[in-house]
């Protein structure tokens, strides 16, 4: 299944399976959320669809969490980042008129914007 994805997107199912992240959490994952030394991933935000636009929001149940990051997944992240540098992306927080926040997202769509749900 992983190899069926274009190279730009191969890390998505790997991290999703390895760490149990939901779709919006994957889309909102930033490089600073990964602690390579402690081998953990901090789930701090998701990209959420609000009406016809998107915003950053807390993960499901409004709770951040820390999940283990297997060594093989950590190495895959490093390879991904070397080929596809993080995308600097500003979105409003929690609501469309919320205060903008900026993160270096690991994943981008082919138009060099954040990945939007149902795209």
DRENDO-1510 file (C-alpha; in Angstrom, 1 decimal, always signed):
<recs>
REC; n; res; u; v; w
REC; 1; UNK; +0.0; +0.0; +0.0 .
REC; 2; UNK; +2.8; +2.4; +0.8 .
REC; 3; UNK; +4.6; +1.8; -2.5 .
REC; 4; UNK; +1.3; +2.6; -4.3 .
REC; 5; UNK; +1.5; +6.2; -3.1 .
REC; 6; UNK; +3.6; +8.8; -5.0 .
REC; 7; UNK; +6.9; +9.4; -3.3 .
REC; 8; UNK; +5.7; +12.8; -1.9 .
REC; 9; UNK; +2.9; +11.0; +0.1 .
REC; 10; UNK; +4.6; +7.7; +1.1 .
REC; 11; UNK; +5.3; +8.9; +4.6 .
REC; 12; UNK; +1.6; +9.5; +5.3 .
REC; 13; UNK; +0.5; +5.9; +5.6 .
REC; 14; UNK; +3.8; +5.0; +7.4 .
REC; 15; UNK; +3.3; +7.5; +10.2 .
REC; 16; UNK; -0.4; +6.9; +10.3 .
REC; 17; UNK; +0.1; +3.2; +10.9 .
REC; 18; UNK; +3.2; +3.4; +13.1 .
REC; 19; UNK; +1.8; +6.1; +15.4 .
REC; 20; UNK; -2.0; +5.9; +15.1 .
REC; 21; UNK; -2.5; +9.4; +13.8 .
REC; 22; UNK; -5.8; +10.4; +12.2 .
REC; 23; UNK; -6.0; +12.1; +8.8 .
REC; 24; UNK; -6.2; +15.7; +10.1 .
REC; 25; UNK; -3.5; +15.1; +12.6 .
REC; 26; UNK; -1.2; +13.8; +9.9 .
REC; 27; UNK; -1.9; +16.9; +7.7 .
REC; 28; UNK; -1.1; +19.1; +10.7 .
REC; 29; UNK; +2.1; +17.4; +11.7 .
REC; 30; UNK; +5.1; +19.7; +11.9 .
REC; 31; UNK; +8.8; +18.8; +12.1 .
REC; 32; UNK; +9.1; +20.3; +15.6 .
REC; 33; UNK; +6.5; +17.7; +16.8 .
REC; 34; UNK; +9.0; +14.9; +16.3 .
REC; 35; UNK; +11.6; +14.3; +19.0 .
REC; 36; UNK; +14.2; +12.1; +17.4 .
REC; 37; UNK; +16.2; +11.7; +20.6 .
REC; 38; UNK; +13.3; +10.5; +22.7 .
REC; 39; UNK; +11.7; +8.6; +19.8 .
REC; 40; UNK; +8.3; +10.2; +20.3 .
REC; 41; UNK; +5.9; +12.2; +18.2 .
REC; 42; UNK; +3.8; +14.9; +19.9 .
REC; 43; UNK; +0.3; +15.2; +18.4 .
REC; 44; UNK; -0.4; +18.9; +19.0 .
REC; 45; UNK; -2.8; +19.9; +16.2 .
REC; 46; UNK; -4.9; +18.9; +13.3 .
REC; 47; UNK; -6.0; +20.7; +10.1 .
REC; 48; UNK; -9.7; +20.9; +10.3 .
REC; 49; UNK; -12.2; +21.8; +7.6 .
REC; 50; UNK; -14.5; +24.6; +8.7 .
REC; 51; UNK; -17.2; +25.5; +6.2 .
REC; 52; UNK; -15.2; +25.9; +2.9 .
REC; 53; UNK; -11.9; +26.7; +4.5 .
REC; 54; UNK; -9.4; +25.2; +7.0 .
REC; 55; UNK; -7.9; +26.0; +10.4 .
REC; 56; UNK; -5.5; +24.5; +12.9 .
REC; 57; UNK; -7.3; +23.0; +15.9 .
REC; 58; UNK; -6.5; +20.7; +18.8 .
REC; 59; UNK; -6.6; +17.0; +18.1 .
REC; 60; UNK; -9.8; +15.0; +18.7 .
REC; 61; UNK; -11.3; +15.4; +22.1 .
REC; 62; UNK; -9.2; +18.7; +22.4 .
REC; 63; UNK; -6.3; +16.8; +23.9 .
REC; 64; UNK; -2.7; +16.7; +22.8 .
REC; 65; UNK; -0.9; +13.4; +23.2 .
REC; 66; UNK; +2.6; +11.8; +22.9 .
REC; 67; UNK; +3.0; +8.6; +21.0 .
REC; 68; UNK; +6.1; +6.3; +20.5 .
REC; 69; UNK; +7.9; +6.7; +17.2 .
REC; 70; UNK; +9.6; +3.5; +16.0 .
REC; 71; UNK; +13.2; +3.7; +14.8 .
REC; 72; UNK; +12.2; +2.7; +11.2 .
REC; 73; UNK; +9.6; +5.5; +11.2 .
REC; 74; UNK; +12.1; +8.0; +12.5 .
REC; 75; UNK; +14.5; +7.1; +9.7 .
REC; 76; UNK; +11.6; +7.4; +7.2 .
REC; 77; UNK; +10.9; +11.0; +8.4 .
REC; 78; UNK; +14.5; +12.0; +8.0 .
REC; 79; UNK; +14.6; +10.7; +4.5 .
REC; 80; UNK; +11.3; +12.4; +3.7 .
REC; 81; UNK; +12.5; +15.8; +5.1 .
REC; 82; UNK; +15.7; +15.6; +3.1 .
REC; 83; UNK; +13.7; +15.1; -0.2 .
REC; 84; UNK; +10.7; +17.3; +0.7 .
REC; 85; UNK; +11.6; +20.2; +3.0 .
REC; 86; UNK; +8.8; +21.2; +5.5 .
REC; 87; UNK; +6.2; +23.6; +4.3 .
REC; 88; UNK; +5.9; +26.9; +6.2 .
REC; 89; UNK; +2.1; +27.3; +6.6 .
REC; 90; UNK; +0.0; +29.8; +8.5 .
REC; 91; UNK; -3.6; +29.1; +9.3 .
REC; 92; UNK; -6.0; +30.5; +11.8 .
REC; 93; UNK; -6.4; +28.7; +15.2 .
REC; 94; UNK; -9.7; +26.9; +16.0 .
REC; 95; UNK; -11.9; +29.2; +14.0 .
REC; 96; UNK; -11.7; +31.0; +10.6 .
REC; 97; UNK; -11.1; +34.4; +12.3 .
REC; 98; UNK; -8.8; +32.9; +14.9 .
REC; 99; UNK; -5.3; +34.1; +15.5 .
REC; 100; UNK; -2.9; +32.8; +12.8 .
REC; 101; UNK; -0.3; +30.2; +13.7 .
REC; 102; UNK; +2.6; +29.2; +11.6 .
REC; 103; UNK; +4.1; +25.7; +11.5 .
REC; 104; UNK; +6.6; +23.8; +9.3 .
REC; 105; UNK; +4.3; +21.1; +8.1 .
REC; 106; UNK; +5.8; +17.7; +7.0 .
REC; 107; UNK; +3.2; +17.2; +4.3 .
REC; 108; UNK; +2.1; +19.3; +1.4 .
REC; 109; UNK; -0.2; +18.9; -1.5 .
REC; 110; UNK; +1.1; +19.0; -5.1 .
REC; 111; UNK; +0.3; +22.7; -5.3 .
REC; 112; UNK; +2.7; +23.5; -2.4 .
REC; 113; UNK; -0.1; +24.2; +0.0 .
REC; 114; UNK; -1.2; +22.3; +3.0 .
REC; 115; UNK; -3.2; +19.1; +2.4 .
REC; 116; UNK; -6.9; +19.8; +2.6 .
REC; 117; UNK; -9.3; +17.1; +3.6 .
REC; 118; UNK; -11.3; +15.5; +0.8 .
REC; 119; UNK; -8.7; +16.7; -1.8 .
</recs>
